Amino acid sequence: MVSSFANLFTGLNCRNMLGAILAIGLFVVLLLYVFQEVFRAYPNVPRTPGAGGTSGQNQAGPNAGAGGPGGASVSPVGVPRISERFFDTGTSHSLVTGLFQMGGDHAIDTVASYVSNQGRATIVFGAPDPNALLVQVTFNEPEDTVTVIQGDRRVTGSDDDCVFNVTVTETLVAGHISCPFAEAFNGEESLGTASIELDFSGGSLSSRSSDGGAGDPTPID
């Protein structure tokens, strides 16, 4: 008789456990259904621009997203068109790190720096000495480039290698150029990459004559 009660008790426990498992299963199914209906009611909640999502405003130019070494990405901001002019004043502060370490503060070379009537700009900082550090920035030549040279060492960044953040007015061209993946050379031999950081400004009190030829500059109105 005791054995019969034990068997009955075991059967009841098994049925209770089975019922509990079925109840939990039904609850989970119901919970999933509720979540599905909630997501249907509120699809694709928009992200706040600039909050770290892909919908943030991107100020990069048409070459944005070009990859550097290792798949890293650089997003150039771009350079506004620069009107025809000479440069009378200006300075630069450059820093090269990586394979080479060089840089410094330099005044603009007013003879070598100008913008043509086609908007092609060459701006040079430093003395024309073979052993001195020289910085050259070009815009629309047809590329936008920055080059730092000292002796046989040369580091050049262009377009997709760099971020060009440049302000242009009738009398000033200034900004910051950052090239984390610039190409480093020793003479004509490419050694790898180096980083360029450049702050610069070029001021103009005069523009080229309308024919773009030699002669006295004409004042900017």
BAKE-399865 format. One record per residue (C-alpha): x, y, z. Coordinates in steps of 0.1 Angstrom, whole numbers, plus 5000, padded with zeros to 4 digits. Layout:
<recs>
XYZ ...
</recs>
This chain:
<recs>
500050005000 502950235008 504350154975 501150254958 501050594975 504650654965 503950574929 500950804930 502951094945 505651054919 503151064891 501551374905 505051544907 505851454871 502551594859 503151914879 506551964864 505251904829 502552154835 505052414848 507252364817 504352404794 503252724812 506752874810 506852794773 503552964767 504653264786 507853294765 505853274733 503453544745 506353764755 508053734720 504653814704 504354134725 507954244716 507254174679 504154394680 505954674697 508754684671 506054684643 504454984659 507755184662 510055084633 513555244628 513555514654 515855784638 519155864654 520156214665 522556364639 526156364651 525356134680 527755864668 525455694644 525755674606 523055944603 525356214618 526256504594 529356424574 531356724563 533756524542 534256594505 533656374476 536656154484 535456084519 536055734532 539055654512 541155404531 544655454543 547055174553 545454894573 541954994562 541955324583 539855594568 540655964562 537856214553 539056524535 536956834542 538056994509 539457334498 537357624485 538357774452 541158034457 541058354436 544158474417 546658654440 550158704453 551058644489 552758914510 552758774545 552358434561 553758174585 553557794590 554057554619 554857204607 555456874626 556456544610 556456224631 556855864623 559755744601 561156104602 560956374629 561256724616 559357054616 559357404629 558057754623 558757924590 557858244571 556158244537 558358264506 556658564489 558458504456 557558134452 553958174465 551058264443 547658164428 547258154391 544258284371 543157914369 542957884407 546157674410 547957764442 551557714453 552457834488 555957784501 557357834536 561057844545 564257954529 565357824495 568357644511 569157284502 569757194539 566957394554 563457264560 560957364533 557157334533 555257344501 551457344499 549657314465 545957334457 544257234425 547657144408 545556934400 545856754434 545856914468 549256834484 551556914513 555256834512 557856874539 561556854528 564856864546 567956754527 567156414512 564256344535 560856424520 557356354532 554356414509 550656384515 547956444489 544156434485 542956104501 546056084524 545056404542 542356624557 542356974543 540557224566 541157554548 539457894550 539658124520 538858494519 539858774495 542958844515 543658524534 544258154528 544757974561 543957644578 545157314592 546257014571 546556664587 548156374568 548456064590 549455844560 551856064540 554555894520 558055924533 561055924509 564855924513 565956064480 563855884455 563355574477 559955524493 560355404529 556755384541 554455644558 554855934582 552456184597 552256554588 550456824609 550557174594 549057504605 549557774579 548458124568 549058324537 547958694535 547458894504 547559264500 547459234462 546259014433 547758924400 547059134370 544059024350 546158864322 547958644347 551358754334 554358924349 554159284362 553059474392 550259324412 546959504412 545259584445 542259384456 539059594459 
</recs>
